[in-house]
Amino acid sequence: MAPTTEGARRYREDDEQDLENELLKSVDEDVSDEYVPIKKRRVMEQEARMKRAGRDAIKKGEGVSDKVGEDAPAQEVARGQGGIRESLLFKAAVIKATAPEQTAAAVLVEEEQKILQNVTERKALMSAKELAKGIVYTKRMETGWKPPSHIRSMSAEEQQEVRDKWHIIVEGSDIPPPVRNFKDMKFPDPILRSLKAKGIAKPTPIQMQGMPAVLQGRDLIGIAFTGSGKTLAFVLPMIMNALQEDTRMPLLPNEGPFGLIICPSRELARQTDQVVTGFTEELKKDFPELRPLLCIGGVDVKSQTDVIRQGVHVVTATPGRLKDLLNKKRMNLDLCGYLCLDEADRMVDLGFEEDIREVFGYFKAQRQTLLFSATMPQKIRKFAESALVEPVIVNVGRAGAANLDVIQEVEYVKQEAKIVYLLECLQKTAPPVLVFCENKADVDDIHEYLLLKGVEAVAIHGGLDQESREYGIDSFKANVKDVLVATDVASKGLDFPDIQHVINYDMPDEIENYVHRIGRTGRCGKTGIATTFINRNQSETVLLDLKHLLSEAKQRIPPVLAALDDPMDLDDAAFAITGQRGCAYCGGLGHRIGQCPQLEKHKTQEVSTVMRRDTFGEGGYGGEM
């Protein structure tokens, strides 16, 4: 039966009466206010309309037809009879009532994406000139390098079979096939001889896929666990690039470099330079000399500028000293077309972002940009991609996962008993042993305690002069000292191949630092042990991250961690939607981004950095000058 004008009128009157009753009821419930302000009345009116629309207007998508007649949809009544006013609020209620309900996981993912979007919406990692002029490079660089024909003829299925075998995850367009030996990468004989002398027989997974991409001139993000050979993956292609450029047009005095590597710490820069120097010395026997330069703070500037005057081919640097030389025009990047940021995520976290952006401004043309790290949270990856052109992303295992060759032991030790228990832990393995602390004062105290107990120990931290830091690293590597006590300055990228045991005297505040620390052992396929002291001084969030990291690596979970309340009920459901476990911001597995402690810390740091820059101007980061 079709609705009549009288029926619509009665329905409208009933509807308005219901609304008035709900408003009066809302006012009566608020007995503390005799007078209801107009703003509050409007809010209550909107709430009442929403309730009415959801309750009466929609029943299984059929509008109000059951109220005024079986065959009359609500919108026909409203339009044809002038009964119901279709406000935007009413339409929203209709849509909400008819839409399928979202699962709790879907709601969580939607909220997290909004948080992550707000965090990652930051100025692109480009120079001020490129940002100001809107310069965007769209064409990737080419080198002319091609793998042998039998590699190029591999089918897509064969390529994927190799990647699956070595757990290589790769993203990007026009990805080159993986190459399983150094000879097929067309390295010259001196390089092959040097690799053989070092006992390196075949490429690691990150090298299999990363090196061909870099040799082709592609921008790349390389993510692999500690001790997986990331340094060789960018050093050897850089040396080949410098050799090719020097053959085409030899350097004149005060020219260069062709390639630049930026590291977050002096120790890592020094170690990388030693790798570069080892290969360039071997190349000298058959090819023109390539001059490398180590550019770090704490070293006399004159010795560095003397090398630059001769013409330098490859520079390994920390951001502070590099920026200092560029600002004073003692070095330029006019010919530089190859840039690698080692431990890229740590550099951004340490406050080098603006320094790197300023260094980018000294490039005169497009550059091939590489970013490598063992941990690359989404917050950094999305941000870093702004500096790259059609990048290839190579990931060996989960970004931020612990090295599976390390046996992780976690023990509950009271704060006052830690230094005594440390002596007992040193007996687990033969030296050398590496002990990590959170602050410089603890490093000095432990170093002094071990010396008093007759232990051959040495210490390094950021408060020591460069000579003391170099002595500590060199004597420990040469097995002159049995124990190295250090802050996280020794945790990023340093290679100690003989270490069997790492002790975390303090559990770090961030799970990323824990992954880097324990990665100093279990390198090159060897098995290592990592012992970590925990107690009530650690936050529950980082302990939950540790618990999930141990579970992922199939390690024993101590009772103190197993007893923690786990808030990750929706993690599996959210993983099914996004493919991302744990926190998308910091990579921790024990919490989601909504509970990330680093998020607030990051926002506080950004505000303080802006305030400091506004107050003191651009002065650079003074830690590594």
N, C-alpha and C positions, 0 to 999 in steps of 0.2 A: 504494500500500500504506500503510495507516494506521500510525502510529508505535506502538510497544509500550512498556510500562513499562521493560522491559529495555533497549530502544534509547535511551530518554531517559536512563536511569541511566548507560549507557556514555558518552553524549554529555556528561553533566554531569561525569563523572570526567575525560574528555579535556579538557573545558573548564577545569576547575580545575587540571589538570596544566599546561596551556598558560600559565595565569596564574602558577602557581608558577615555571615556567621563565623567564618574562619578568621576574618580580621578582628571581630569582636572577641573571639576566643583568645587570639594571640595577645590582644591588649589586656584582657582580664588576667592572663597568666603572669603578666609583668606587673605585679602589685606594687612594686617599689616606685613606679612612675605614674602619677595621676595624669600628667599631660604627655602625650606621645608626639614627639617632633615629626615634622612632615617627612624628613628623610627616612626616619624609622618606619613611618607608615607606608612609604613607597616600597621599602625593602620587604615588609610583611606582605604587602599586596602582591609583589612579584612571587614571593614564596608560595602564597596561597594559590596563585594562578598556575604555578608549576605543579603543585600537588593536584589541583583540579584537572589540569590537562593530562597528567599521567594516569589519573584514576578513572576519569569519566570519558575523556575525549577519544582515547584509543583503547580498543579491545581487539587484539590480534590483527592490528592494521586496518580495522573496519571503521574507524572514525566514531561518530556518535549515532550510527544508524540504528543500533539497538535501543536508543533512547527515543528517537523520533520516527522510527519506521525502518523496517528491515532492509529496504532497497535504497535508502538515501544515505550516501556518504557525507561525512562532516563538511567537506569543503563545498559540496553542492548546497547544503543548508545555508552555509555562511554566505556564499555568493548569490544563490538564487533567492533566498528569503530574507537576507539581511540580518540573520540571527546572531551568529558568533563572529566576533572580530578576530581576524587572523593576525595578531601581533607577531613580531619576530620572536618574542619569548615563547609564544604558543607554538610556532613552527619548530623552534628548537626542542621543545618538549615532545612534539610529535616524532621528530627525527630520532631523539634519544630513546623514546619508548619503542620504536620499531627497529632500531639498530641492534645487531647481535651484541651480547655482552662480552666485553674484553676480559681475558683471563688476567689473573693477578700478575703473572709474568709479563704479559704484554704491556700492562700499565707500568710496571717497573722499568721495562726497557725503554718505553716512551719517555719517562721522566729522566732516565739516565742519559738518553741522547740529547735532551735539552740541556742538561748540566754540561755534558762534554762539548756541545756546540758552543756554549758560552765561554768555556775555558779555552778552546782551540781557536776562537775567533780573535786572532792576534795578528799584528803586522807581519807580512810575509818575510821569510828569511832571505831578503834581497838587500842590495845596497840602497842608500838614500837616493842616489841618482836614478837608479832603475825604477824605484817606487815613484819618484817625483815625475819622471818623464814617461812613465807607463811602459817601460821597455820590457817586453816579454819575448823570450826565445821559444820558438815553436819547433824548430828543426834540430834534431839531434846531431851530434858531431860524428864524423866518420874518420876512420883511420886507415882503411884499406886492408886491415888484417882479416883473413878468412881461415877457418880451420881446414884441415886436409879434406879431400873429396870424400873419403870413406866416412868421415864424421858428418859432412854436409848431407850425405845420402841416407842418413838414419831417418826412419819414419817417425812420425809423432808418437806412435805407440812404443817404439824402441827407446826414444828419448825419455818418455814418461816412466818406462820400466826401470831405467837407470836411476831416475830421481826417486822413485818409490823405494828402490833397494837401499838408497843412502839417506832416506827420510828428508829429501830436499823439497821444500815448498817454494814455488816460484810464481811471481805475478808480473804482468806487463805484456806489452805487445812485441811481436817479432823477436821472441826470445831465442838466443843461440843454443845449440845443443850442448849438453855437458861433455867435457873432454876428460878422459880417464888417465892420461899420462902427460908428463911435461913435454915430451918430445913432440907430440901432436899440437902443442901450443906454440911451436916454432920458436922456442927460446934458443939463443946461440949456445955453442958448445961450452964456453966458460961458465955460463949460468948452470947448465946441466951438470958440469963437473963440480961446481960449488955445492949444488943440492945433494949430489951423491956423497961428497965429503962430509956433509952435515947429517948423513943418514936418512935423508928424505927421499924415499923411493917413488912415491906416487902422491898425487894431490889428495887433500882431504875433501870432504863433501862441499864445503864453502868455496874451496879453490876450484873444484871441478866445474861448478856452474858460474861462480863469480868471475874468475879470470877470463874466460871467453867473452863475457859481456863487457868487461872493462877494456880488454884488448881491442874490441870493436869500437870503442869510443862511447859506450853507453853510460849514462848516469846510473848510479846503483845505490841501493840500500842493502847492506849485508848484515844479517843477524845470525849469530851462531854462538854456541856455548863457549866458555872460556877454554883456552888451550886448543882451539880447533884450527889454528893456522890462518887467522884473519889478516895478520900483518903481511905475510907473503902474498896474500890475495891482492893487496893494493901496492906493495913495494915493487914487485917484479914488473907489472905493467907500467908503473911509473918510470922505472929505469929504461924499459924498452922505448917508451915515449920520448924520454930525454935523449937517448942514443939516436933515435930517428931524427929528431929535430936538430941535434948537433951535427949530424952527417949532412943534413940538407943545408944548414947555415951555421957554421961554427960560431961560438960565442966570442964577443969582444970584451975587453975589460969593462967592469961595472954593469954588465948585462946579466940577465937571468933573474930568477930561476925559470926552468921549464915546468917543474913540478913542485908542489907545496903540500906538506903534511902538517896538520895542526893537531896537537895533543893537549889534554887537560892538565898534565903534570910534567915537571921537569924530568922525573925518573922515567916515565913512559916515553917522552921525546928522546931522551938519551938512549934508551934501549932500541927504539926504532931506528935512530941514526946509526947505531952499531950494525944493525941488519943491512941497512943501505950501504954503508961503507964496506962491509964484507963482500958484497956482490960487485961494487964498483972497482975494488982492488983486484978482483979476479978478472974483470973485464979489461983492465988496463993492459993485460998481456997480449990481447989480440985486437983491441979497438982503441980509438982515441980516449983520452982520460976524461972521466966524468967527475966533477968536483962537488961533493956533498957538503952541506953546512948544517951544524947544529946551532939553533938560534933560541937560547933560553936565558932566563934571568939568573943572577948569581955568578955569571961569567963575564970576564972583561969584554966590553964591547969592541975594543980595538982588534982583538984576535978574530972577531966575527967580521968586522968590516974589511980586514985584510984579505979574507977569502973572497968577499964580494967584489973587491977591486979587480981580482983576477978574472972574474966571471964565474958564476956559480950555477950549477945545473939543477940541483935538487936541494930543497931546504926542508928541514924538520924543525918545527918551532912550537913554542907555547904562545898563547894569544898576546900576553902583555908585552914581551920583548919584541915580537914581530911587529906589533902596532907601533911601538916606539921607533923602530928602525924605518918603518914606512913613513911615519909622520915627519921624521927628520930628514927624509929623502936620501937616506943612506942605502936604501934598496928599493927597487920598484918591481911591479908585477906586470910590466908591459908585455912580456913574452910568455907569461905563465898561462897555460891552458889546461892544467891538471891540478885539481884540488881534492884532498882527502881530509875528512874530519874523523879522526879516530876517537872512539868512545864519545860519539856525537851527543848522545842523550845526556851524558854526565857534564859535558861542557855547558849545555843549556841550563842544567840544574845548578851548576856552580856559578852562574852569573856571567858567562862569557858571551851571551847572545848578542849584545850590542857591539862588543869587540869584534866578533865575527862579521857582523853586518858592516862594520866600518872597514874591515879588511876587504870585503867583497867590493867596496867602492874603488879599490886600487886596480882591479882588473880592467883591462881596456877592451876586451872582447868576451865572447861566450867562453865558458870554461866547462870542462868535464868534471862533474862533482860526484864524489863518493862519500857515503856515510856508513861507518861500521861500528858495531857494538854488540855486546852479549845481551844487553837488555834494551829494548826499544819500545816503551809503552806507546799506546796510541796517541797520547797527548803530544809526544815528540815526533812520531812518525808523520802524522798528518801535517804538522807544522813544517817539518823538514822537507816534505815533498814540494813545498812552494819554491824551493831553490833548485829543483831538478826539472829536467825536460824528458818526458816519456821514460821515467825510470824503470829499471828492472829491479824487483824486490826479491832477494834470495834469503830464505829463512830455513835454517837447519834446526829442526825441532821447534818447540814453543819458545817464543821470545821471553827471556827471563827465567827459563827453566834451569835447574841446577845440573851440573855435570854428573852424569850417571856413573862415572868412574870414581866418584868420591863417596866413601862410607861416612855418613853423617851421624854423629853421636851427640845427643843433647842431654845435658845433665843439670839438675837443679842444685845450685850451690849458693849458700847464703853469702851476702856481700862481704861480711867480715872474714869469711873462710876462703875466699877466692884465691888470694895471693899464696896461701899455704898449699891449697889443692893444686895450684899451677905446677908446683914442683913434681907432684905425683903424676900429673898428666904428661909431663916431659919424658917420663919413662916409657910411654906407650911405644914409641918408635925410636930408631936411631936418628941422630941429627942429619941434616939441618931441620929446624922447626921454626915456624913463623907464628908470632903471637900478635893479635890485633886488639887495639884498645880504641875507645871512642874519643878520648881527649889526650892532649899533650902531657898533662900532669901525670896521668896514669902511666903513660909510656916511660917517663923519667923515673917514676917510683919503682916500677917493675924492673926496669933496666938496672937500677941501683941495687935492688933486692937480689936479683940473680947474680950480679957480680959479687956481692957479699957471700953468697952461697957457693961461690966457686964455679959458676956457669960462664962459659965463654959467650957473652952476649953483646949485641950492638943495637943501637936504637936509631930510628929516623922519624922525623915529623916536620911539619911545615915551619916550626920555629927555629930549626937549626940552619946554620949557614950551608951554602952549596958544597963546600969542601967536606963537611961532616956527613952530609947526605950521600955524597958520592963514595966516601970511604965506607960507610955502612953497607951500601948495596954491593960494592965491589968485594969487600972482605967476606960478606955472607955468600955471594955467588961462588967465590973461590974456595969455600969451605974452610976458611981461616977462622970464622966464628960459627958457633953451633946454633945460636938462637938470634933471630931478628925480631925486635919488638917495635911495632909501627902503628901509626894511625892509618886511615883509609888512603893516605897518599901512596901507599904501597899496594893497594888492592886493585887498581885499575890497569889491567893489561900487562903488568910486569911478568916476565917469564923466569920462573925458578924451577928448572926441569928436575932437580934432585930432591925437591921437598916432598916428604912423605906425610907430613902432619901439619895441619893448620889449627891453631887454638884461638877461638873467639873469646877473649877474656870478658868482653862486653858484647851482648847481642846488639847489633846496630839498630837505629831507629827506623831504617827503611830496609825492606826485604831485598831490594836491588843491591844494596851494599853487601848483604849477606851472600848473595849469589857470586858477586865479584870476589869476595874474600876467599870463600872455599874453593874458588876456581884457581887459586895459586898452587894447588896440589891436584893430583890426578890428571896431569897434562901428558899429551902425546901418547895416549893409550895406557899409561901407567895407572895403578890404583893408589889412591891416597885416602887419608883419614882427616876428618874435620870434627873437632870437639868444640862444642858451644856451651858456655855457662849461661844459665838463665835464672832469674829469681823474680821477686815481686816488683822490682824496680822497672821492669819492662812493661810497656803498654799491652793491653790485651789484644789490640788490633794486630800488632806485629807478631805476637805469639800465635794468633790464629793463622796469619799468613805462613808462618814457619810450619805449623801443623799440616796445612794443606800441601806445602812444598815437599815435606817429608813423605806424605801419602802419595803424591804424584811420582816421586822417585823410588817408591816401594821400600822406604826406610822404616826402621822401628820408631814408633811414636811413644815417647815416655808418658807415664800416667798423668803427670802434671799438665801436659798438653791435651791428652785425651779427655780430661775432665772438664775442659773449657766448654761453655755453652756455644754452640755453633749457630750463627744467624744466617747460614747460607742455604736455607730451605728452598728458595726459588732459583738457585744457581743453575741447576740442571735444566729447568724449564726455560730460563733466560738464555742459556747456551744454545738450546735448540733453535731459538729465534735469531740470535746474533752471531753465534760461533765464537763468542768471547766469554771466557771463564773469568770469574773474579772481577777485579777493578780495572776498568778501561783506562783509568788515569795513571796509576802507578804500577799496574801489573800484579799486585798482590792477589793471591788466590783466596784469602780468608775473609774478604769483605767486598762489597760492591761500591761503586763510585759515590753513592749517597752517604757512605760512612767513611770515606777516605780521609785520614788525618792530614795527608799531604796537600789536599785541595785547599784547605784554609791557610796552611803554611805558604803555599804558592801565592795565594791572593795577598797575604800580608807582605811577602817579599816584593811583589810587583809594586804595591803601594809605596813601600819604603824606598825602592829603587827610583821610582819617579820623583819622590820628594827629595832624595839625595841629589839626583841629577838636576832638579830645578834649583837646588840650593848651591851646589858646588860646581855645576857644569859637567861636561864630559871629561872625566879624568881617567877612564879605563879601569880595569880590575887590577888592583895592585898586588894580588897574591903571587903572580908568576912573571913579574917584570925581569 
